[in-house]
């Protein structure tokens, strides 16, 4: 009976994946997929456990890791493992759906997890960026809400505008409100007004990037120094900031699953000029 169910379970991965591995693909996921296709579900689960923490894993690969863990967990009657994997899958992708030919058993299971009462799934990072500050260090706050305890650390990447590289510092490893500061650049002239760029990065097991507020090519900016004023055109409230954990794979791009953190641009809903509020909210539908 388990073998029949397992064959049905193979349909979903077969529809979504190529039989050949990409050059940048998680090698442990490739191994897990092979075990799964050969009906070696325990071998697949062991490879998936390692794959979840493999550095550099893309969002698309991480979603597949959790999806295959759900399938293999159900087939091997490891319901708690499957339940945990399903919650992580929905935390990263609340609207996740399985292909039409997936076994009804798996579809019903995912929906049961999604609709479980009293145990909402949420992954929320919020940060308020000031328009300007008078001096370094600049005190900032962020709030992390992670129901599935996927987050291992939050990093701050920062630099002065024009600098070739970012400096990085670890600012949190626990959920809740975190206070951190932007340090002064080395050998800084205190009389100067500087514009600073920064972004926050949320990492999971093995340093896998789960989300960011801002990003390398589109960082947050603020002016530091007495008399400094925010320059036009680059303000927090006039840009589209994205939760970059929602970017990964052609299918995601094709269906435009890039979610703006705060849909504010010039001419759209007005906010107080000094608020600079950036919010990332991923909730259960």
N, C-alpha and C positions, 0 to 999 in steps of 0.2 A: 504493500500500500504506500509506504514511504517513497518507494522508487517511482510510483506513478505521480505522486504529488511533486516529487523533485523534478521530473521531466517537464511538468507544467511550469515550474518555477524558472526553468531555463529560458523560457520564451522572452521574459522581460530583458535580461542582459543581452540576449542575442539581438534583439531589436535595436538596442541603444549603442552597442559597441562593435567596433571592428575586430576581426580576429587577429589583426596584427597590431603590435604595440607601437605607440608613438615614441619618438626619441626622448621626450621629456616625461614620459609616463612613469608613475610610481611602480618600480619593479616588483614590489611585494603585492600590489594589486594585480599585476599581470599573473603572478604565481597563484594568487587566490582565485582568480578567474579560471585558470587551468584546472585547479583542484575541483572547483565547482562544476565545471563542464564534465569532469570525469566522475561526478557524483561522490567525490571524497569531501564531504562537508566539514568534517573535523579538521582536515588539512586546510580547507578554505578558511575556516574561522581562525586558525592560528596565523595564517598569512595576513588576514584582514586585521588582526590585532596589531601586528607589526606595521602594516600599511598605514594605519590611522596616525601613527606618530612619525612617519617618514618625512624628513625635512624637505621643503620645497613642493609638497603635494598641492596640486591645484584644487580649487573649489570643486570643479567637476569630478575629479578623482575622489575627493573626500566624500561627496554625496554618494558616489557609487560604493565606496567602502561601507558606508552605513546601510545603504540599500541591500547590498549582498549579505551583510551581517543579519539583517532582518530575515531574508529568505532562508539562509543556512541555519539560522537560529531556530526558526519555526520547524524546518524539516527535521532537525536533530532534537526537537522538543526542549530547547533551551529558551523558554519563553521570556524569562527575565532579561536575558541578553538581547533577544529580538526587540523587546519593549524599549529597552534603553537606547538601542540603535535607532529605532523608529522616532523616538523623541529628539535625538540629536539631528536626525534627518530633517524633521519638521522645524526645529529651531533654526537651522541654517536656511531652510527653504520652506516657509509656512504653507505655500500653495502647492507643494510637491504632489504630483499625481503619477501613477504607474501606467504603463502602456495598456492599450485596450485588451490585448491578449494575455495579460498577466493572470495567473490563477486567481479566481474570485476569493479564495481563502486569504491570500496576501493583501488583496485590495481591502477586504473587510477589516483585516487586522489593522492596517494603517489608519483607516477611518476611525476605528475604535480608539486608537491611541490619540488621534487628533481631537476627538470629542470627549475625552475623559473629563468628567466634572471634578472641580476642585483642585486640579493639578494642571493649571495652564502652562503652556510652553512659551517661554519668552527669552529673547536675546536682545538686550537693549543697552546701547552705549550712548550717553549724552554728554555734551560739553558746551560750555558757554565761553566764547572767545571775545575778549574786550576789544574795542576799537583801537585803544591806545593805552599806554602806561607811562608814568613819569620816570621810572628808573628800574634797573635790574637789582635783584632778581624779580621777575614778574610772577606773582602767585596766581595759579590757575586751578580749576577743579574739573573733575569728570566723575560721572556716575556709571557704574557697570552693574548690570542686572543679568545674571546668567543662570537660568533655572537648571540647566543640565551640567553645570560645572565643567564646561569645556575649556574655559580660559585658564591658561597657565601664567600669562604675564601680559602687561600693557606697556608698550614702549613709547617714548617721546623722541622724535627725530627733529632736530632744529638746526638752523643756520641763519646767518645774516644774508639778506638779499645780495646775490652776486657771488657768494661763496661757492666753490666747486662741489663740496660734499656736505652731507649732514653729519652732525654729531648725534649720538644715540645714548639714551639713558633709560633704565628700567624704573618705572614709576609705580607699578602696582602688581600684585599677584593675588589679590583677594577682591571679592565683590563688595560693592558699596560705594560710598563717596570717597574719592581720593583727591588729596591736595598735593600739587606738585609745583615746580617753579622752572621758569626759563632762566638759565644762568647767563651772566654777562660774558660776552666774547673776551678772549684773552687780549690783554694790552688795549682795552677799550678806553677811548677818551670820553670821560664822563660828560663833557659839554656837547658831545655830538648827539644828533637824533638819528637813530637807526631803525630800519625796517627789518623785521624778523619773520622768517618763514618756519612753519612747523607742521607736523601731522602726528596723529596718534595711531599706533598699530596694535591690534589685539592678536595674540598668538595662542594657539592650542598646543597639544602634545607635540613634542619634537620640533617646536618652533614653527609649526604650520600656521600661516596667516589666515585668520578667520574674518577679519574686518579691519577697516581703517576709517578714521575721520580725517578727511583730506588725503592726499597721496603725494608721492614724490614729484610728479609733474604738475600737481595742482594743490599746493599746500595752503594752509591757513596763514594769514598775515596780520601783523599788528605793528604799530609804530611805537618805539620806546625812546623816551627822552623828554625833557621839559619843553613844552611848547609844541610837541609833536602832534600832528593831525593825520588822520587816516586819509590816504590818497584815494581819489575816485577811481572806479573801474576795477578795483581789486578787493573791495570790502566783502566781509563775510556774508552780509545780507544781500549782496548783489551777484553772488555766484551760485551755481548749482553744485552742491557737494554731494558726493555719492558714497553709499555704503559699499565699499569695493568687494566685500565678501559676496555680493550678488553678481559678480562678474566672473565668468569662467566658461569656456566652451562655446562652440558655434551655435548650439541649440539655444543657449541662454541669450546670446546676442540677437539671434534671429527672432526671438519672441519678445525682445526688449524688456528683459527682466531686470533692468538697471533701475533701482529705486532711488529717487532723489531724497536726500535727508531732509531738506527744507526747501520747498518749491518757492523760492523767493528770487526774483530778478527785478531789474528796473521796470517799473510800470505795473508790476504784479502786487499782490497784497502787501500793504505797507506795515512796517514794524518800527518801533522806536529806533532812531538812528544809532543809539548806543547799546542796543540789546545784543546784537551779533549772536543770536541763539542758533546753535546747530544741534539738531536732534536726530538720532537714529532710533527708530522704533520698529521692531519686528514682533508682531503679536500673532497669537492664534486667531485665524479667521473667525 
